[in-house]
Structures are given as C-alpha cells and as structure tokens.
C-alpha cells in the first residue's frame, strides 16, 4: 500500500459503528438495491439499527419525488420498515422549479420523471423556445450516452440557458450494468460553458432536507457528530458528507467496484488507494452494508 494512502478500516459489520450514531443518512440505489432487487443484508442492517432506536433517513439523487421512490422500493421488495423518512433530489428540484415557473421550460429526461413538475403551472417548450432547462436524465438511458446530446447542449449553452440538474449522479448501477444519469449531461453542459443548478448530493440543500426530516422523525435535532452518511459514490455521498461535516461509511461494491476491487471482493489496500487522492476520508468501509 502507498505510504500516502489513508488507512480506512474495512469492517465486517456496521454494528461496530452503530453505538456511535443516532441517525443514518443512507443512499438507496447501489446500497439498498440495484434497481431490480433489494440487497437483503443492507435492508436488515437498517432494520436492526432502527430496532435499537436509531433513525434512518434514505437520501437519494433520484430525480423523482419521494413518493415515486418509495413506490419503486416497495415494488422491488425493499421492506417498509427499513426507513423513517426519505429525501430525494426530486424533492429539492421541485423547490427550484417553483422559483422559475415564469420561464418556458425544456425538460430533458424520461416521461417517468414528470412528477417533479406536478402542482406547478409549467409552460413546457422545445429547445428553440426554452428559457430554462430541467434535466432529470437521458430520454433512454438503456441505449443513449451523453455524446448523443452534445449538439443540443452546445446550442443551449451558447444561448446562456440555466440548467436545473435533478440528479447529480454521473452513473448508477442497474442490475449488473452502469447507466448514465442527469449529472453526466450536466457535466458536459458545464464543459460547454453552461451554468448548472444542482439539486442533490453533494450539494447542501438535500442535506438540509434530510436533517429536517430526521429531526421531525426523532422529535429533536441530532448532534452532527452522531450522524453517519452511508453511500457508494465518491463525488456524491462521500463528498457531500464531508461538505456537511458528517462522518461517512463507504460501500465499496457499487459505482467504483472496478477501482476498489473485483467481483465484490474489495480489500483494505484497494480502498485506501481509491481514497489516496481524495480530500475526504470515510471512518470505515464495507463491501456491502451489513449488520
């Protein structure tokens, strides 16, 4: 192991950390499920933590409001007693949309994300007439890539339109595949000189929402020193936790699996190398969230 690489414990059970925390802010996609089926050990870990008096707020960069995310979790078999509350990037996006309802909006994303506009009097527009962009993803993330959108993004950036990015994730694990998210389009837009407003992790608004939900569920505010953020994204979960001043547990089996190990067998040395050039340090890592 590189002498400059951080020493991050690879723990077998999150129960070793549980006594130190009152609240978990737990990522959903890649930690609790892969979009097709739940991870039983992760679900049990959340259930055990709650059974001991802990509060679990699920915090997701999904572009959909919480009701849609909860519906999806239940449909694929995530037990309802896994969480106390859910905060999504879609919830924060709705607040951003509300501030710009006077502008003609171009929606870039799939039909399933239209819930973020519900309840607002929106003037939808095509690329030529749009005054602002709301990007919730690729129209067809199973076949498209950000490259397919470059001509459109170049034109919009040239006109100085602001983009609201409803999901800052670059990619997400779906089954055994990685698919592009809205964050990948937003990153390209910024490279082209466009301005982007981000709704989810690692940015502050979604953490403010999650902490408010935790306070509501518990009946009192939690000491930030006793809040643990759990996730598999370096630039979202880990960076967001660091910016919010929270401890973090890194789950090594998801987005960065190819960097942290192979076939779900990340080693302590590989995880240390993964964080060697990162400004943040998790308190520990697990291959999968497990009690």
TORKOL-467641 format. One record per residue (C-alpha): residue in three letters; x, y, z. Coordinates in steps of 0.001 Angstrom, whole numbers, padded with zeros to 6 digits, always signed. Layout:
ALAXYZ...
***
This chain:
UNK+000000+000000+000000UNK+001214+003512-000860UNK+002682+005220+002198UNK+000477+008237+001438UNK-002726+006199+001141UNK-005147+006581+004076UNK-005755+003684+006442UNK-009517+003099+006208UNK-010859+000134+008220UNK-012732-002463+006153UNK-015287-003692+008677UNK-017357-006902+008565UNK-020343-005448+010428UNK-021798-001954+010692UNK-022852-002930+014223UNK-019288-001975+015198UNK-020124+001646+014349UNK-023803+001729+015323UNK-023351+002751+019007UNK-021606+005939+017861UNK-024574+007251+015870UNK-028217+008230+016308UNK-029006+008890+012640UNK-028033+007265+009364UNK-028342+009158+006085UNK-028308+006161+003767UNK-028031+006157-000007UNK-030592+003997-001809UNK-029509+002929-005290UNK-026327+000835-005050UNK-026602+000436-001265UNK-030147-000810-000545UNK-030929-002112-004043UNK-029610-002222-007605UNK-032755-001046-009334UNK-034039-004576-009836UNK-033809-006258-006438UNK-033000-005325-002833UNK-029783-006202-001034UNK-031091-008227+001951UNK-028076-007598+004204UNK-028394-003831+003774UNK-032121-003883+004478UNK-031545-005960+007625UNK-028825-003563+008789UNK-031222-000617+008596UNK-033933-002624+010365UNK-031537-003585+013178UNK-030322-000001+013608UNK-033912+001253+013842UNK-034825-001548+016271UNK-032093-000239+018580UNK-033559+003265+018497UNK-031685+004668+015508UNK-033259+006842+012821UNK-032722+006037+009125UNK-033287+008750+006535UNK-032827+007481+002995UNK-031188+010155+000843UNK-031267+009691-002908UNK-030216+011563-006009UNK-033257+010188-007813UNK-034949+012854-009905UNK-038335+011603-008717UNK-040079+012993-005611UNK-040083+010723-002558UNK-043484+009113-003259UNK-042223+007683-006555UNK-039005+006434-004963UNK-040902+004769-002110UNK-043259+003145-004611UNK-040320+001732-006583UNK-038643+000361-003435UNK-041814-001416-002353UNK-042364-002824-005853UNK-038935-004482-005932UNK-039226-005817-002380UNK-037467-003372-000053UNK-039266-003758+003317UNK-041156-000694+004519UNK-039587-000834+007993UNK-036134-000053+006580UNK-036569+003728+006833UNK-038057+006554+008887UNK-038058+009152+006098UNK-036917+009658+002508UNK-035283+012738+000948UNK-034730+012870-002808UNK-033106+015180-005289UNK-036518+015309-006950UNK-037982+016916-003821UNK-035317+019628-003913UNK-035774+020025-007680UNK-039451+020826-007155UNK-038422+023773-004978UNK-036028+025019-007686UNK-038719+024640-010353UNK-041149+026652-008214UNK-038723+029579-008296UNK-038634+029576-012115UNK-042249+028902-013116UNK-042326+032194-015022UNK-039909+030748-017605UNK-040636+028387-020512UNK-039061+025034-019548UNK-037347+022413-021660UNK-037465+019023-019954UNK-034635+016648-020827UNK-035431+013257-019351UNK-037827+010306-019394UNK-041594+010552-019027UNK-041437+008734-015680UNK-039840+011831-014114UNK-042710+014211-014928UNK-043824+014012-011283UNK-041278+016718-010442UNK-043499+019211-012285UNK-046818+018213-010693UNK-048646+021015-008920UNK-046769+023734-010805UNK-048194+025746-013699UNK-045454+024898-016199UNK-045020+026241-019722UNK-043164+023451-021481UNK-041185+024418-024572UNK-038965+022913-027220UNK-035249+023730-027477UNK-035800+026812-029658UNK-038321+028480-027323UNK-036979+027350-023936UNK-035795+029868-021336UNK-034548+027317-018776UNK-033716+023597-018778UNK-034761+020927-016291UNK-032630+017819-016799UNK-033768+014673-014995UNK-031833+012167-017093UNK-031413+010744-020565UNK-034589+010003-022509UNK-033464+006369-022903UNK-030617+005544-020533UNK-030534+001932-021725UNK-029159+002919-025131UNK-028126+006591-025115UNK-024929+008278-023911UNK-024125+011936-023164UNK-022441+012140-026580UNK-025855+011867-028210UNK-026847+015145-026545UNK-023793+017266-027369UNK-025310+019159-030345UNK-028381+020089-028272UNK-026332+021023-025201UNK-023922+023101-027279UNK-026811+025120-028720UNK-028460+025651-025314UNK-025196+026640-023620UNK-024494+029096-026425UNK-027792+030815-025648UNK-026908+031105-021947UNK-029756+028977-020583UNK-029508+027799-016971UNK-029910+024048-016384UNK-031540+022621-013251UNK-029994+019177-012732UNK-032457+016936-010912UNK-029973+014094-010356UNK-026269+014967-009914UNK-025187+011308-010188UNK-022988+010650-013215UNK-023884+006964-013380UNK-025954+004472-011414UNK-025903+000701-011091UNK-028924-001008-012666UNK-028724-004742-012190UNK-025183-005547-013304UNK-024884-002545-015638UNK-023944+001086-015144UNK-026196+003620-016879UNK-025782+007373-017308UNK-027720+009871-015173UNK-028605+013554-015460UNK-025335+014511-013791UNK-023417+013230-016803UNK-025355+015603-019078UNK-024881+018454-016592UNK-021120+017835-016537UNK-020996+018084-020332UNK-023124+021234-020194UNK-020667+022873-017797UNK-017758+021931-020070UNK-019578+023790-022851UNK-019823+026880-020649UNK-023366+026331-019383UNK-024493+027151-015833UNK-025992+024340-013745UNK-028051+024412-010539UNK-027685+021077-008734UNK-030446+019715-006503UNK-028941+016612-004866UNK-025769+015222-003307UNK-023096+016502-002761UNK-024840+019881-002527UNK-026213+021373+000672UNK-029998+021631+000000UNK-030634+017879+000072UNK-028708+017530+003351UNK-030728+020352+004891UNK-033888+018490+003849UNK-032621+015142+005179UNK-031644+016627+008546UNK-035023+018355+008837UNK-036755+015020+008181UNK-034550+013321+010788UNK-035470+015992+013336UNK-039161+015535+012522UNK-038915+011744+012889UNK-036957+011881+016153UNK-038701+014856+017717UNK-035366+016586+018245UNK-032318+017645+016250UNK-029396+015232+016120UNK-025856+016148+017058UNK-023968+016193+013739UNK-021182+014213+015382UNK-023689+011372+015783UNK-024883+011281+012169UNK-023404+008747+009737UNK-023739+009128+005965UNK-023648+005825+004057UNK-023067+005544+000319UNK-021116+004210-002633UNK-020400+007429-004556UNK-017114+009268-004068UNK-018208+012543-005665UNK-021745+012457-004260UNK-022112+010509-000995UNK-018575+010889+000331UNK-018003+014452-000886UNK-021448+015518+000326UNK-020898+014065+003783UNK-017546+015825+004064UNK-019031+019166+002982UNK-021849+018749+005518UNK-019382+017911+008299UNK-020640+014337+008723UNK-018890+011014+009239UNK-019248+008569+006357UNK-019237+004829+005709UNK-018112+003914+002199UNK-019827+000987+000445UNK-017261-000434-001974UNK-019440-002728-004044UNK-021232-000220-006230UNK-020120+002572-008532UNK-016372+002278-008026UNK-016173-001503-007852UNK-013726-001725-010744UNK-011399+000657-008896UNK-011852-000748-005397UNK-011724-004434-006289UNK-013385-007042-008434UNK-016359-009353-008025UNK-017363-007627-004794UNK-014082-008510-003048UNK-012568-005115-002333UNK-009574-005169+000006UNK-008457-002624+002579UNK-005475-001756+000393UNK-007629-001179-002689UNK-009993+001082-000770UNK-007043+003045+000617UNK-005733+003556-002918UNK-009167+004690-004067UNK-009151+007486-001470UNK-005449+008323-001797UNK-006100+011357-003998UNK-009452+012299-002454UNK-009850+015167+000050UNK-012380+013207+002159UNK-011889+010157+004379UNK-014678+007808+005483UNK-014487+006454+009029UNK-014768+002922+007605UNK-015755+000891+004544UNK-017796-002217+003820UNK-018112-004288+000664UNK-021874-004394+001255UNK-023823-002681+004017UNK-024354-005472+006550UNK-025007-005868+010260
***
